[in-house]
Amino acid sequence: MKRRNFLQTAAALTIPAIMPLPGMKANSSRFTSLINPESDRILVIVHLFGGNDGLNTVIPLDQYDGITAVRPLLYLKESVTHKITDTVALHSSMAGMANMFKDGRLKIVQSAGYPNQNRSHFRSTDIWTTASKADEFLNTGWMGRYLDTQYPGYPAGFPSAAQPHPPAISIGNVAHPTCEGAQINFSQTVNDPLNTTELSGTMSDMMSNDRYGSELQFIQTTMQQTNDYNSVIKEAAAKGKNAVPYPGNSNPLAVQLQKVARMISGGLKTKVYTVYLGGFDLHAKQVEANTTIGAHADLLRQVSEAIDTFQRDMVAQKQDDRVMGMTFSEFGRRIRPNASFGTDHGTAGPMFLFGSCVNGGIMGDNVEVHKDVNQGAGVPMQFDFRDVYGSILVDWFDVPALSVKNMLHQDFKYLPLAGKCNETVTDNTDSTSEGWTFGEAFPNPASKDVYINVGSPDKNRLRYSLFDSRGRLVLANEIAVDGKSDHMLFSRPSRLPSGTYNLRLATETGGTVSRKVVFE
């Protein structure tokens, strides 16, 4: 039995670790790592378990002829939906997230999935949390795998005086498998941050000089580490507060995000939070006679209210420029409903990214819904979910693309999902371990030309790529940098529409940085 499984059997105690990348300076900016002590960016992962019906969540308005034909008892009338573009609407229960979209704080990735979709809840969840291939079985989560590359030997030596805070927290009783490492899960489980439970007891009289004794010693150490982490969690929650009112206990997702927001407010330096909402496996009674109500509508209302409230809380606390969230569900539903006012296990579905620094908009096209679609058909995949994960690591935490390929999959394709928040100041500079420096884009918004102060340690070449909000490449070029800091000019291509774009800069040595650019 692996030590990880031994511990899970013995109550699933989880202890995280934080260390800098080997050979890199502790203050080497966001290029250092996800858990750079100098970086304060946070990722909130929202797991929607059961398989969410994407067609009734992100509604393709240009496919209503097909939808009304194949979903006569399931579809929502266009007049009750929240229209966010000419061809896309959100469910009638999602007013909050519709407003977030209009404010540029919501990114929708259409039809995310993976090749050779598995329609088992547990196997597909395993694939989504480990970022494996459909025919591959991994024992580590995609986030845990990244953390393992940074912190060999963990959990020995943590928490420490320099790093007393857990790098990951799972709200609830179970450490989320996304953060599963090679030895142990990096998440600390928290139900009530104001009332953490101290683990008591000693096993010193049971220790022996064999493997059994070694495992008992490991558990004893883990219990002490858990208590140490609980202490700083409780202290942060006591200091923190929520700046906006949250929905009540009838919305369990909002309750979880309220706790996350309070810990962030109190100064907890945890980098990854996971929250969970189940109930999406709606084979029956997904809707009632009035399709705007029913079990699915209730769930989407909870999701929308919870995420919208959390985002407003982050804005009110002035934390929104360092907090981003994402949702995922193990699969979508089939295009045709069943005979029980429900839907069966399908394939791809939408993902949401939220925060003030996401590249707002919709990535991907509406699914084509044909009147003769067969009963077993699901929504075909447009985007590999591993590319979404990898792009979050690249954009939000500046992990090099080569590292993402090694951690997730070799065919990784970058998607411009997030960038730096719109800023007009130019004194914030990112630097790489190789000595490159990158200033902010200015002016921003811009009407034509954008400047970025770029410096390299020697004569080098820099490649830049400009992506629109749907992830399409609209400009790519390579320029020479002569080894000194200078303002580089990026001119707006002719006939480029106004909107938000993601400018990606890549060095010859593999460093990358993103800048959000708005053209008026």
C-alpha positions in Angstrom: 0.0 0.0 0.0 1.3 3.4 -0.9 1.9 5.9 1.9 -0.8 8.2 0.4 -3.4 5.4 0.5 -2.3 4.3 4.0 -3.0 7.9 5.2 -6.3 8.2 3.4 -7.4 4.9 5.2 -6.2 6.5 8.4 -8.5 9.6 8.0 -7.2 11.3 4.9 -5.0 13.8 6.7 -3.4 16.2 4.3 -0.4 18.5 4.6 1.0 20.9 2.0 4.4 22.3 1.3 5.9 25.4 -0.3 9.4 25.8 -1.7 11.0 27.9 -4.4 12.1 26.4 -7.7 15.7 24.9 -7.5 18.3 27.3 -8.7 16.0 30.3 -8.9 16.0 33.4 -6.7 13.2 33.8 -4.2 12.2 37.1 -5.7 12.3 36.1 -9.3 8.7 37.3 -10.0 5.8 35.3 -11.2 8.1 33.3 -13.5 9.3 31.4 -10.5 6.4 29.1 -9.8 2.8 28.7 -8.9 3.8 28.8 -5.2 6.4 31.5 -5.3 6.4 33.0 -1.8 6.5 36.5 -3.5 3.4 35.7 -5.6 0.0 36.3 -4.2 -2.2 35.1 -7.0 -5.0 32.6 -6.1 -6.9 30.0 -8.0 -10.4 28.8 -6.9 -11.5 25.5 -8.5 -15.3 24.9 -8.6 -16.2 21.2 -9.1 -19.7 20.7 -10.4 -20.2 17.0 -9.9 -22.7 14.9 -11.9 -22.3 16.1 -15.4 -23.8 19.5 -16.2 -26.1 20.0 -19.1 -24.2 22.6 -21.1 -26.9 23.0 -23.8 -29.3 24.4 -21.2 -26.5 26.4 -19.5 -24.8 28.2 -22.4 -27.6 28.3 -24.9 -26.8 28.5 -28.7 -29.5 31.0 -29.9 -28.6 30.4 -33.5 -29.5 26.7 -33.1 -33.1 27.1 -31.9 -34.6 25.3 -34.9 -32.7 22.2 -34.0 -33.1 22.6 -30.2 -36.8 23.1 -30.3 -37.1 20.0 -32.5 -34.9 17.6 -30.4 -35.6 19.1 -26.9 -39.3 20.1 -27.1 -39.9 19.5 -23.4 -36.5 20.8 -22.2 -35.5 24.0 -24.0 -36.0 27.5 -22.6 -37.8 30.1 -24.6 -35.3 32.7 -25.9 -37.3 35.5 -24.2 -36.6 34.2 -20.7 -32.8 33.6 -21.2 -30.1 36.1 -20.5 -28.7 37.1 -23.8 -25.0 37.9 -23.7 -24.2 38.0 -27.4 -26.2 37.9 -30.6 -25.9 34.1 -30.7 -25.4 33.0 -27.1 -27.5 33.2 -23.9 -27.2 32.0 -20.4 -30.0 30.1 -18.5 -32.7 32.2 -17.0 -31.4 31.4 -13.5 -28.0 32.9 -14.2 -28.5 36.6 -14.0 -25.5 37.2 -11.8 -23.0 35.5 -14.2 -24.7 37.2 -17.2 -23.8 40.5 -15.5 -20.3 39.3 -14.9 -20.0 38.5 -18.6 -21.1 42.0 -19.5 -18.6 43.4 -17.1 -15.8 41.4 -18.7 -15.3 39.2 -15.7 -16.5 35.9 -17.2 -14.8 33.7 -19.8 -16.8 30.8 -21.4 -14.9 28.0 -23.0 -17.3 26.1 -25.2 -17.4 22.3 -25.5 -14.4 21.4 -23.3 -13.7 17.7 -23.0 -11.2 15.0 -24.1 -10.8 12.4 -26.9 -12.6 9.1 -26.4 -14.9 10.4 -23.8 -15.7 8.0 -20.9 -19.3 8.4 -19.6 -18.7 7.0 -16.2 -18.9 9.6 -13.4 -16.0 8.2 -11.4 -13.7 7.4 -14.3 -14.3 10.7 -16.0 -13.9 12.6 -12.8 -10.6 10.8 -12.4 -9.6 11.9 -15.9 -10.5 15.5 -15.2 -8.7 15.7 -11.9 -5.6 13.9 -12.9 -5.5 15.3 -16.5 -4.8 11.9 -17.9 -5.7 10.4 -21.3 -8.9 8.4 -21.5 -6.9 5.1 -21.5 -4.3 6.3 -18.9 -4.5 5.8 -15.1 -2.6 8.3 -13.0 -2.2 8.5 -9.2 -1.6 12.2 -9.0 -3.8 15.2 -9.6 -2.8 17.8 -12.2 -2.2 20.5 -9.5 -0.5 18.0 -7.2 1.8 16.9 -10.0 2.9 20.5 -10.5 3.5 20.9 -6.8 5.5 17.7 -6.6 8.0 19.1 -9.2 8.6 22.1 -6.9 8.9 20.4 -3.6 10.7 17.1 -3.6 10.7 15.4 -0.2 7.5 17.0 1.0 5.9 16.9 3.6 9.1 16.9 5.7 9.8 20.3 7.2 6.4 22.0 6.8 4.8 24.2 7.9 7.9 26.4 8.6 8.5 29.8 10.0 9.0 31.1 6.5 5.9 29.3 5.1 3.3 28.7 7.8 0.3 28.7 5.4 -1.1 25.7 3.5 -0.7 26.1 -0.3 -4.1 24.4 -1.0 -7.3 24.1 0.9 -10.3 21.9 0.1 -13.6 23.1 1.7 -15.2 20.0 3.2 -14.2 16.7 4.6 -12.2 15.3 1.7 -9.0 16.6 0.1 -9.8 17.2 -3.5 -8.0 14.8 -5.9 -6.9 17.6 -8.1 -4.2 18.4 -5.5 -3.1 14.8 -5.0 0.7 14.5 -4.9 3.0 11.6 -5.3 3.3 11.2 -1.5 0.3 13.0 -0.1 -2.5 15.4 -1.0 -1.4 19.0 -0.8 -4.8 20.2 0.4 -5.7 21.0 3.9 -9.4 20.0 4.5 -11.5 22.7 6.2 -15.2 22.7 7.1 -15.4 25.7 9.4 -12.3 27.9 9.3 -13.4 29.6 12.6 -13.8 26.3 14.4 -11.0 23.9 13.2 -10.6 20.7 15.1 -7.4 19.9 16.9 -6.2 16.3 16.4 -5.1 14.8 19.7 -3.4 11.6 20.8 0.1 10.1 20.8 1.5 7.0 19.3 5.0 7.2 20.8 4.5 4.0 22.8 3.5 2.1 19.7 6.5 3.1 17.6 8.8 0.3 16.4 11.9 0.1 14.2 10.1 -1.2 11.1 7.8 0.0 8.3 4.8 -0.1 10.6 6.6 2.2 13.1 7.7 4.5 10.3 4.1 4.9 9.1 2.9 5.6 12.6 5.6 8.2 13.0 4.5 9.8 9.7 0.9 9.9 10.9 2.0 11.5 14.2 4.0 14.1 12.4 1.1 14.8 10.0 -1.3 15.3 12.9 1.0 17.9 14.3 1.4 19.6 11.0 -2.4 19.6 10.5 -2.8 21.3 13.9 -0.2 23.9 13.0 -2.0 24.7 9.7 -5.4 24.8 11.5 -4.1 27.4 13.8 -3.1 29.8 11.1 -6.3 29.1 9.2 -8.4 29.9 12.3 -6.4 33.1 12.9 -6.9 34.3 9.3 -10.6 33.6 9.4 -10.9 35.5 12.7 -9.2 38.5 11.2 -11.1 38.3 7.9 -14.6 39.4 6.9 -16.9 39.4 4.0 -17.6 42.8 2.4 -21.0 41.8 0.8 -23.9 39.7 2.1 -24.0 36.1 0.8 -27.0 33.9 0.1 -28.0 31.7 3.0 -27.5 28.1 3.8 -29.8 27.1 1.0 -26.9 27.7 -1.3 -24.1 25.4 -0.2 -21.7 26.6 -2.9 -22.1 30.2 -1.7 -21.4 29.1 1.9 -18.1 27.5 0.7 -17.0 30.5 -1.3 -18.0 32.8 1.6 -15.5 30.9 3.7 -12.8 31.1 1.0 -13.4 34.9 0.8 -13.1 35.3 4.5 -9.8 33.5 4.7 -8.4 35.5 1.8 -9.6 38.7 3.6 -7.8 37.6 6.7 -4.4 37.3 4.9 -4.2 33.6 4.4 -1.6 33.0 1.7 -3.0 29.8 0.4 -2.8 29.7 -3.4 -5.4 27.0 -4.4 -8.9 26.5 -3.0 -11.3 23.8 -4.1 -15.1 23.9 -3.6 -17.7 21.4 -4.7 -21.4 21.3 -5.7 -23.1 18.0 -6.6 -26.5 17.1 -7.9 -26.0 17.6 -11.7 -26.7 14.0 -12.6 -30.3 14.7 -13.7 -31.6 11.7 -15.5 -35.1 12.7 -14.4 -36.9 15.9 -13.5 -34.3 18.2 -14.8 -37.1 20.6 -15.6 -40.7 20.8 -14.8 -43.6 21.8 -17.1 -42.3 25.3 -16.9 -38.7 24.7 -18.1 -37.4 27.8 -16.2 -37.8 25.8 -13.0 -36.7 22.4 -11.8 -33.6 20.8 -10.3 -31.2 22.1 -13.0 -32.5 25.7 -12.7 -32.0 25.5 -8.9 -28.4 24.3 -9.3 -27.6 26.9 -11.9 -29.1 29.6 -9.7 -26.8 28.4 -6.9 -23.7 28.5 -9.1 -24.5 31.9 -10.5 -25.4 33.5 -7.2 -22.4 32.0 -5.5 -19.8 33.0 -8.1 -21.3 36.5 -8.6 -21.4 37.2 -4.9 -17.9 35.9 -4.4 -16.6 38.1 -7.2 -18.3 41.1 -5.9 -16.8 40.4 -2.5 -13.3 40.2 -4.0 -13.9 43.5 -5.8 -15.2 45.2 -2.6 -12.2 43.8 -0.7 -9.8 45.0 -3.5 -8.6 41.4 -3.9 -10.1 40.9 -7.3 -6.8 41.5 -9.2 -5.2 38.4 -7.7 -8.1 35.9 -7.5 -9.3 33.9 -10.4 -11.8 30.9 -10.5 -12.7 28.1 -12.9 -15.5 25.5 -13.0 -15.4 22.0 -14.4 -17.8 19.1 -14.6 -16.8 15.5 -15.6 -18.9 15.6 -18.8 -21.9 17.3 -20.5 -25.2 15.7 -21.3 -26.6 14.2 -24.5 -28.2 16.5 -27.0 -31.5 14.6 -27.0 -33.3 14.2 -23.7 -34.7 11.0 -22.3 -38.4 10.3 -21.5 -38.2 11.4 -17.9 -37.7 15.1 -18.4 -33.9 14.5 -18.0 -30.7 13.9 -19.9 -28.2 11.1 -19.9 -24.4 11.1 -19.7 -22.8 12.9 -22.7 -19.4 14.2 -23.7 -18.1 17.8 -23.8 -19.5 20.8 -21.9 -18.7 24.5 -21.1 -16.2 25.7 -18.6 -16.4 29.1 -16.9 -13.4 31.2 -15.8 -14.2 34.2 -13.6 -12.3 37.1 -12.2 -11.4 40.7 -13.0 -8.3 39.5 -14.9 -9.8 36.9 -17.2 -10.0 37.7 -20.9 -13.7 38.0 -20.9 -15.8 36.6 -23.8 -16.6 33.3 -25.4 -14.0 30.9 -26.8 -15.3 28.5 -29.4 -18.4 28.1 -31.5 -21.9 27.1 -30.8 -22.6 23.4 -31.2 -24.6 22.5 -34.3 -27.9 20.9 -33.3 -29.4 18.9 -36.1 -33.0 17.7 -36.1 -31.9 14.2 -37.0 -29.2 13.9 -34.3 -29.2 10.3 -32.8 -30.3 9.5 -29.3 -26.8 8.8 -28.0 -25.0 11.8 -29.4 -23.2 14.2 -27.1 -21.8 17.7 -27.7 -18.5 17.2 -29.7 -15.3 18.4 -28.1 -13.8 21.7 -29.3 -11.2 22.2 -26.6 -9.1 19.7 -24.7 -9.7 20.5 -21.0 -6.0 19.9 -20.4 -5.3 22.9 -22.6 -7.5 25.0 -20.4 -5.6 23.8 -17.3 -2.3 24.4 -18.9 -3.2 27.8 -20.1 -4.3 28.8 -16.6 -0.9 27.8 -15.4 0.8 29.7 -18.2 -1.4 32.9 -18.0 -2.1 33.1 -14.3 1.1 31.7 -12.8 3.5 32.1 -15.7 4.6 28.5 -15.8 6.7 27.9 -19.0 4.8 26.0 -21.7 7.5 23.3 -21.8 6.8 22.5 -18.2 3.1 22.4 -18.9 3.7 19.9 -21.6 5.7 17.7 -19.3 3.0 17.9 -16.6 -0.2 17.6 -18.6 0.3 16.4 -22.2 2.8 16.8 -25.0 0.3 18.2 -27.5 -0.5 21.2 -25.2 -2.0 24.1 -27.2 -2.1 27.5 -25.5 -5.4 29.3 -25.1 -5.4 33.0 -24.1 -7.7 32.8 -21.0 -6.3 35.3 -18.6 -3.8 38.2 -18.4 -2.8 41.0 -16.2 -5.7 43.3 -15.2 -6.0 46.5 -17.2 -3.5 49.0 -15.9 -2.1 52.3 -17.1 0.9 52.3 -14.7 4.3 51.2 -16.1 6.4 50.6 -13.0 5.4 47.0 -12.5 8.0 44.8 -14.1 8.2 41.0 -14.5 11.5 39.3 -14.7 12.7 35.9 -15.6 15.5 33.9 -14.0 17.5 34.4 -17.3 17.4 38.2 -16.8 14.6 39.2 -19.2 12.3 42.1 -17.9 8.9 43.1 -19.1 7.0 46.2 -18.2 3.2 46.9 -18.5 1.5 47.6 -21.8 0.7 51.3 -22.2 -1.4 53.1 -23.0 -4.1 50.6 -22.1 -6.8 51.0 -23.5 -5.1 52.0 -26.7 -6.4 53.3 -30.1 -3.5 52.1 -32.2 0.1 51.7 -30.8 1.0 49.8 -27.6 4.4 50.0 -25.9 6.0 47.6 -23.5 9.4 48.1 -21.9 11.4 45.0 -22.7 14.9 44.1 -21.6 17.2 41.1 -22.2 20.6 40.2 -20.7 22.1 39.9 -24.2 21.1 40.2 -27.8 18.1 38.0 -28.3 15.0 37.5 -30.2 11.5 37.8 -28.8 8.4 36.3 -30.4 5.0 38.0 -29.8 1.5 36.7 -30.5 -1.8 38.5 -30.3 -5.0 36.4 -29.6 -8.6 37.6 -29.7 -11.1 36.8 -27.0 -12.1 33.5 -28.8 -8.5 32.3 -28.8 -7.8 33.0 -32.5 -4.3 34.1 -33.5 -4.6 37.5 -35.2 -1.0 38.6 -35.2 2.4 36.9 -34.8 5.9 38.3 -35.3 9.5 38.1 -34.0 11.7 41.1 -33.1 15.3 41.6 -32.1 16.1 42.8 -28.6 19.6 44.3 -28.4 20.3 43.5 -24.7 19.2 46.7 -23.1 15.9 47.8 -21.7 13.9 49.7 -24.4 10.3 50.4 -25.3 9.1 48.0 -27.9 6.3 49.1 -30.2 3.4 46.8 -31.1 1.1 48.3 -33.7 -2.5 47.5 -34.1 -3.2 45.6 -37.3 -5.4 47.3 -39.8 -9.1 46.5 -39.6 -8.6 44.8 -36.2 -12.0 45.3 -34.3 -12.1 47.0 -31.0 -12.1 44.6 -28.0 -9.9 42.8 -25.5 -6.9 40.9 -26.7 -4.2 38.8 -25.1 -0.6 39.7 -26.0 1.8 36.8 -25.4 5.6 37.3 -25.3 7.9 34.3 -25.5 11.7 34.4 -25.1 14.2 32.0 -26.9 14.9 30.4 -23.5 11.2 29.4 -22.9 10.1 32.3 -20.6 6.6 33.6 -21.3 4.5 36.6 -20.1 1.0 37.7 -21.0 -0.5 41.2 -21.2 -4.1 42.0 -21.6 -4.5 44.8 -24.2 -7.7 46.7 -24.9 -8.1 48.4 -28.3 -10.7 51.1 -28.5 
